Structures are given as structure tokens and as C-alpha cells.
Amino acid sequence: MRPDINHELNILRTSFENAIRPLWSKSIPYITDNSFRPNNWLITFPYNFESSFKDESPELIRKLALINAVYLVFFLREDDVLDEYHLPHEQYRELLLKMCNAHSMRNLAVGQLLHLCGTDVYSYLFDYERKYYNALILEKNQNSITVETMLDEENLCCLGWKLMPLALTYAGFCIKTAVLDNIKSCENLILHYHIAKQMSDDINDLDKDLYKPDKSYLIRACEQSLQCTDLTVTVIKDTLIARGFDKKILATIGQHLDKAKKCALELDFRFFLEHIDKAEQNIRATAQLWLNKPS
């Protein structure tokens, strides 16, 4: 039976607040996390597992959902520090303090996962976080990827790796339920979905990304090809269209969504399939509105 996601998220929110309250420093304002929404595919990810393993107790899914939520806090706070260094000193200082505080939440999540699923999960933890940080390094040090090479599989994989830690709770779940063969499908699901999502975000958020200190993957590729760091939206669009990369980008997004959907169907990840369907609708709208091309 498909879980009542709103009911489950209410349980998760309460469990989350109880778990992190003792860890939250009194010197940092405590803010209740507002991410417990059915359309947040990161927070709802563990609820996909139940449809694949109908005999499992919902308590296992709830424990993994809590571990996932607490684990994500650190990466979200760290991401703020890495991306928002242009903010005024006091605002940035607050982000740094929140990231430092969130280290204890990562430790709590990892400790609980090891306790629940056993030490075999550690190799997945190491591998996923290694891929995540390698992707960050490449993202922050992107100085050779051009429009002509940005769709190469090797370069695109770095976009997908940036979300690989999300697979950790499923790896733990598969270890706990002795179905290790499914882990690779989950890794591929996240890899392909995040490649598609990142490329889609890059074209849809082009106007906003131009004014950020860290340019998006797409903008940086255009800068490298044109050897110019003062581009406009019009110049970027014209460059992509002139070189035939407008259609190639849309085709690449579609291909990776198709691969992600195939993995989600294999795993019977019902909530995730809904997110993929929505992403497909968004990319069709992008084909019509952003590039003024027929879908």
C-alpha cells in the first residue's frame, strides 16, 4: 500500500525536530526546517523504498527517512557556504556557524545508519561522499569545459555525482534487506536524474545565474568557448543556437530523464516517477518558451 505521504512527513518533521534540537547550538538561532513537503524529492526519497519491499515494516522506512533528513542538513548548510561567499560579512558568518553546527548532524546520521544497517554501509558512504566532493572540486575549478565538450558523458557525470550521497540510505536499506543488486540501479537513477535536472535548471535559471559569483555549468562553458566573462542572455542563446547546441541540450536532458525513468520503474520508486514526469513536462515547456522551438 502506498504510504500517506502527508501523514508520514508530519511524523518525520516531529522526529527531525526532536533529533536535532539537542545538537543545535544556543548561540545560533534555531529555525524549524521547512522542507517537509510532498514535492521535495530529496526529503521524500526513502518513502520510495516501501513500494519495492512491501513486507518491510514502515518503522524501517521512517528511521531511514529521519537519517536521510538529518544527513541532508549538513550538505545543504555546506552548499550555502560554498555558494554564498558574496554575501555581507555578518550574513556569511552566520552561514559558516550553521555549517559548523551541522557537522554534528552528519555525525548523528552516519552513526544511526551504521547502527541500523551495519558497517557494510561504510564503503558506500566513502564512495558517495568522495564522488560528491570530486564533483564540487570540478565545479569550482571548471576552466577547460567548453560548449563543445560540456555534453561529453565524462563531464556530465560530475553533475550527477553532486547528489550521490542521497543514495546512502537506500544502500543501507538494501544491506538490511539483503538485496544488494538493486543499489546500482539507485545510483544510476540519481546520476541520470540529477544530470537532467542540473542542465534543465541551467537553462531555466540563466537570467539569475548570470549575476552569481559562481557561474553555472552552462554559462562557464559558454565563457570558455567565447573567451569572454561578460556575457548576456542573448549572446549565450545565440551562441548555443548558432552551434546547434540548443537542440543537443534538450535532447540530452530527455535522454537522461528516460534513463532515470527506466531505473525508477525497475525499482518501483513511485514518488520518484512523479518527479520525473514533472521534469519531462518542464522540459517540454522549456523547448517552447526558452528557445522558442516546437516540443
Contacts in CASP RR format, 6 or more apart in sequence:
PFRMAT RR
TARGET T0000
AUTHOR 0000-0000-0000
METHOD contacts of the structure
MODEL  1
MRPDINHELNILRTSFENAIRPLWSKSIPYITDNSFRPNNWLITFPYNFE
SSFKDESPELIRKLALINAVYLVFFLREDDVLDEYHLPHEQYRELLLKMC
NAHSMRNLAVGQLLHLCGTDVYSYLFDYERKYYNALILEKNQNSITVETM
LDEENLCCLGWKLMPLALTYAGFCIKTAVLDNIKSCENLILHYHIAKQMS
DDINDLDKDLYKPDKSYLIRACEQSLQCTDLTVTVIKDTLIARGFDKKIL
ATIGQHLDKAKKCALELDFRFFLEHIDKAEQNIRATAQLWLNKPS
1 54 0 8 1.000
2 50 0 8 1.000
2 51 0 8 1.000
2 270 0 8 1.000
3 47 0 8 1.000
3 50 0 8 1.000
3 58 0 8 1.000
3 61 0 8 1.000
5 38 0 8 1.000
5 44 0 8 1.000
5 47 0 8 1.000
5 271 0 8 1.000
6 38 0 8 1.000
8 47 0 8 1.000
8 62 0 8 1.000
8 65 0 8 1.000
9 36 0 8 1.000
9 37 0 8 1.000
9 38 0 8 1.000
9 43 0 8 1.000
9 44 0 8 1.000
10 36 0 8 1.000
11 62 0 8 1.000
12 36 0 8 1.000
12 43 0 8 1.000
12 62 0 8 1.000
12 65 0 8 1.000
12 66 0 8 1.000
12 69 0 8 1.000
13 32 0 8 1.000
13 33 0 8 1.000
13 36 0 8 1.000
15 62 0 8 1.000
15 66 0 8 1.000
16 33 0 8 1.000
16 36 0 8 1.000
16 66 0 8 1.000
16 69 0 8 1.000
16 70 0 8 1.000
17 32 0 8 1.000
17 33 0 8 1.000
19 66 0 8 1.000
19 70 0 8 1.000
19 108 0 8 1.000
20 70 0 8 1.000
20 73 0 8 1.000
20 105 0 8 1.000
20 108 0 8 1.000
21 30 0 8 1.000
23 101 0 8 1.000
23 104 0 8 1.000
23 105 0 8 1.000
23 108 0 8 1.000
24 30 0 8 1.000
24 101 0 8 1.000
25 97 0 8 1.000
25 101 0 8 1.000
27 97 0 8 1.000
28 94 0 8 1.000
28 97 0 8 1.000
28 98 0 8 1.000
28 101 0 8 1.000
33 69 0 8 1.000
33 73 0 8 1.000
35 42 0 8 1.000
35 43 0 8 1.000
35 69 0 8 1.000
36 43 0 8 1.000
36 69 0 8 1.000
37 43 0 8 1.000
38 44 0 8 1.000
39 275 0 8 1.000
41 271 0 8 1.000
41 272 0 8 1.000
41 275 0 8 1.000
42 68 0 8 1.000
42 72 0 8 1.000
42 166 0 8 1.000
43 65 0 8 1.000
43 68 0 8 1.000
43 69 0 8 1.000
43 72 0 8 1.000
44 271 0 8 1.000
45 68 0 8 1.000
45 166 0 8 1.000
45 169 0 8 1.000
45 170 0 8 1.000
45 271 0 8 1.000
45 272 0 8 1.000
46 61 0 8 1.000
46 64 0 8 1.000
46 65 0 8 1.000
46 68 0 8 1.000
46 169 0 8 1.000
46 170 0 8 1.000
46 173 0 8 1.000
47 61 0 8 1.000
47 65 0 8 1.000
47 271 0 8 1.000
48 267 0 8 1.000
48 268 0 8 1.000
48 269 0 8 1.000
48 270 0 8 1.000
48 271 0 8 1.000
48 272 0 8 1.000
49 56 0 8 1.000
49 61 0 8 1.000
49 64 0 8 1.000
49 170 0 8 1.000
49 173 0 8 1.000
49 269 0 8 1.000
50 56 0 8 1.000
50 58 0 8 1.000
50 61 0 8 1.000
51 268 0 8 1.000
51 269 0 8 1.000
51 270 0 8 1.000
52 182 0 8 1.000
52 267 0 8 1.000
52 268 0 8 1.000
52 269 0 8 1.000
53 173 0 8 1.000
53 177 0 8 1.000
53 179 0 8 1.000
56 177 0 8 1.000
60 116 0 8 1.000
60 173 0 8 1.000
60 176 0 8 1.000
63 112 0 8 1.000
63 116 0 8 1.000
64 113 0 8 1.000
64 116 0 8 1.000
64 169 0 8 1.000
64 172 0 8 1.000
64 173 0 8 1.000
65 169 0 8 1.000
66 112 0 8 1.000
67 109 0 8 1.000
67 112 0 8 1.000
67 113 0 8 1.000
67 116 0 8 1.000
67 169 0 8 1.000
68 109 0 8 1.000
68 166 0 8 1.000
68 168 0 8 1.000
68 169 0 8 1.000
70 105 0 8 1.000
70 106 0 8 1.000
70 108 0 8 1.000
70 109 0 8 1.000
70 112 0 8 1.000
71 105 0 8 1.000
71 106 0 8 1.000
71 109 0 8 1.000
71 110 0 8 1.000
71 113 0 8 1.000
71 165 0 8 1.000
71 168 0 8 1.000
71 169 0 8 1.000
72 166 0 8 1.000
73 102 0 8 1.000
73 105 0 8 1.000
73 106 0 8 1.000
74 99 0 8 1.000
74 102 0 8 1.000
74 103 0 8 1.000
74 105 0 8 1.000
74 106 0 8 1.000
74 109 0 8 1.000
75 132 0 8 1.000
75 165 0 8 1.000
76 102 0 8 1.000
77 95 0 8 1.000
77 98 0 8 1.000
77 99 0 8 1.000
77 101 0 8 1.000
77 102 0 8 1.000
78 99 0 8 1.000
78 102 0 8 1.000
80 95 0 8 1.000
80 98 0 8 1.000
80 99 0 8 1.000
81 92 0 8 1.000
81 95 0 8 1.000
81 96 0 8 1.000
81 99 0 8 1.000
82 136 0 8 1.000
82 140 0 8 1.000
83 212 0 8 1.000
83 214 0 8 1.000
84 91 0 8 1.000
84 92 0 8 1.000
84 95 0 8 1.000
85 92 0 8 1.000
85 213 0 8 1.000
86 212 0 8 1.000
86 213 0 8 1.000
87 95 0 8 1.000
110 125 0 8 1.000
113 121 0 8 1.000
113 125 0 8 1.000
113 168 0 8 1.000
113 169 0 8 1.000
113 172 0 8 1.000
114 121 0 8 1.000
114 122 0 8 1.000
116 172 0 8 1.000
116 176 0 8 1.000
117 172 0 8 1.000
117 173 0 8 1.000
117 175 0 8 1.000
117 176 0 8 1.000
118 172 0 8 1.000
118 175 0 8 1.000
118 176 0 8 1.000
120 175 0 8 1.000
121 168 0 8 1.000
121 171 0 8 1.000
121 172 0 8 1.000
121 175 0 8 1.000
124 167 0 8 1.000
124 168 0 8 1.000
124 171 0 8 1.000
124 172 0 8 1.000
124 183 0 8 1.000
125 168 0 8 1.000
128 164 0 8 1.000
128 165 0 8 1.000
128 167 0 8 1.000
128 168 0 8 1.000
128 171 0 8 1.000
129 165 0 8 1.000
131 161 0 8 1.000
131 164 0 8 1.000
132 161 0 8 1.000
132 162 0 8 1.000
132 163 0 8 1.000
132 164 0 8 1.000
132 165 0 8 1.000
134 158 0 8 1.000
134 161 0 8 1.000
135 158 0 8 1.000
135 159 0 8 1.000
135 160 0 8 1.000
135 161 0 8 1.000
135 162 0 8 1.000
135 164 0 8 1.000
136 162 0 8 1.000
138 158 0 8 1.000
139 158 0 8 1.000
139 162 0 8 1.000
139 214 0 8 1.000
139 217 0 8 1.000
140 214 0 8 1.000
142 217 0 8 1.000
142 220 0 8 1.000
142 221 0 8 1.000
143 224 0 8 1.000
144 224 0 8 1.000
145 155 0 8 1.000
145 217 0 8 1.000
145 220 0 8 1.000
145 221 0 8 1.000
145 224 0 8 1.000
146 221 0 8 1.000
146 224 0 8 1.000
146 225 0 8 1.000
147 221 0 8 1.000
147 222 0 8 1.000
147 224 0 8 1.000
147 225 0 8 1.000
147 239 0 8 1.000
147 240 0 8 1.000
147 243 0 8 1.000
147 245 0 8 1.000
148 225 0 8 1.000
148 243 0 8 1.000
149 155 0 8 1.000
149 221 0 8 1.000
150 156 0 8 1.000
150 217 0 8 1.000
150 218 0 8 1.000
150 221 0 8 1.000
151 245 0 8 1.000
151 248 0 8 1.000
151 249 0 8 1.000
151 252 0 8 1.000
156 195 0 8 1.000
156 199 0 8 1.000
156 252 0 8 1.000
156 256 0 8 1.000
157 191 0 8 1.000
157 195 0 8 1.000
159 194 0 8 1.000
159 195 0 8 1.000
159 198 0 8 1.000
159 199 0 8 1.000
159 217 0 8 1.000
160 190 0 8 1.000
160 191 0 8 1.000
160 192 0 8 1.000
160 194 0 8 1.000
160 195 0 8 1.000
160 198 0 8 1.000
161 191 0 8 1.000
162 194 0 8 1.000
162 198 0 8 1.000
163 190 0 8 1.000
163 194 0 8 1.000
164 187 0 8 1.000
164 190 0 8 1.000
164 191 0 8 1.000
166 190 0 8 1.000
167 183 0 8 1.000
167 186 0 8 1.000
167 187 0 8 1.000
167 190 0 8 1.000
170 182 0 8 1.000
170 183 0 8 1.000
170 186 0 8 1.000
171 183 0 8 1.000
171 186 0 8 1.000
174 180 0 8 1.000
174 182 0 8 1.000
174 183 0 8 1.000
174 186 0 8 1.000
182 267 0 8 1.000
185 263 0 8 1.000
185 266 0 8 1.000
185 267 0 8 1.000
186 263 0 8 1.000
186 267 0 8 1.000
188 259 0 8 1.000
188 260 0 8 1.000
188 263 0 8 1.000
189 260 0 8 1.000
189 263 0 8 1.000
189 264 0 8 1.000
189 267 0 8 1.000
189 269 0 8 1.000
189 272 0 8 1.000
192 256 0 8 1.000
192 257 0 8 1.000
192 259 0 8 1.000
192 260 0 8 1.000
192 263 0 8 1.000
193 256 0 8 1.000
193 257 0 8 1.000
193 260 0 8 1.000
193 272 0 8 1.000
193 275 0 8 1.000
193 276 0 8 1.000
193 279 0 8 1.000
195 252 0 8 1.000
195 256 0 8 1.000
196 252 0 8 1.000
196 253 0 8 1.000
196 254 0 8 1.000
196 256 0 8 1.000
196 257 0 8 1.000
196 260 0 8 1.000
196 279 0 8 1.000
196 283 0 8 1.000
197 279 0 8 1.000
198 217 0 8 1.000
199 217 0 8 1.000
199 218 0 8 1.000
199 249 0 8 1.000
199 252 0 8 1.000
199 253 0 8 1.000
199 256 0 8 1.000
200 253 0 8 1.000
200 279 0 8 1.000
200 282 0 8 1.000
200 283 0 8 1.000
200 286 0 8 1.000
201 216 0 8 1.000
202 209 0 8 1.000
202 216 0 8 1.000
202 217 0 8 1.000
202 218 0 8 1.000
202 219 0 8 1.000
203 218 0 8 1.000
203 249 0 8 1.000
203 286 0 8 1.000
203 290 0 8 1.000
204 282 0 8 1.000
204 286 0 8 1.000
204 290 0 8 1.000
205 216 0 8 1.000
206 216 0 8 1.000
206 218 0 8 1.000
206 219 0 8 1.000
206 233 0 8 1.000
206 236 0 8 1.000
207 233 0 8 1.000
209 215 0 8 1.000
209 216 0 8 1.000
209 218 0 8 1.000
209 219 0 8 1.000
210 219 0 8 1.000
210 231 0 8 1.000
210 232 0 8 1.000
210 233 0 8 1.000
215 223 0 8 1.000
218 236 0 8 1.000
218 249 0 8 1.000
219 231 0 8 1.000
219 236 0 8 1.000
222 231 0 8 1.000
222 235 0 8 1.000
222 236 0 8 1.000
222 239 0 8 1.000
222 240 0 8 1.000
223 229 0 8 1.000
223 231 0 8 1.000
225 239 0 8 1.000
226 235 0 8 1.000
226 239 0 8 1.000
228 235 0 8 1.000
237 246 0 8 1.000
237 291 0 8 1.000
239 245 0 8 1.000
240 246 0 8 1.000
240 249 0 8 1.000
241 291 0 8 1.000
246 291 0 8 1.000
246 293 0 8 1.000
247 293 0 8 1.000
250 283 0 8 1.000
250 286 0 8 1.000
250 287 0 8 1.000
250 291 0 8 1.000
250 293 0 8 1.000
253 283 0 8 1.000
254 280 0 8 1.000
254 283 0 8 1.000
257 276 0 8 1.000
257 279 0 8 1.000
257 280 0 8 1.000
257 283 0 8 1.000
260 276 0 8 1.000
261 273 0 8 1.000
261 276 0 8 1.000
263 269 0 8 1.000
264 272 0 8 1.000
264 273 0 8 1.000
264 276 0 8 1.000
265 273 0 8 1.000
284 295 0 8 1.000
285 295 0 8 1.000
287 293 0 8 1.000
287 294 0 8 1.000
287 295 0 8 1.000
288 294 0 8 1.000
288 295 0 8 1.000
END
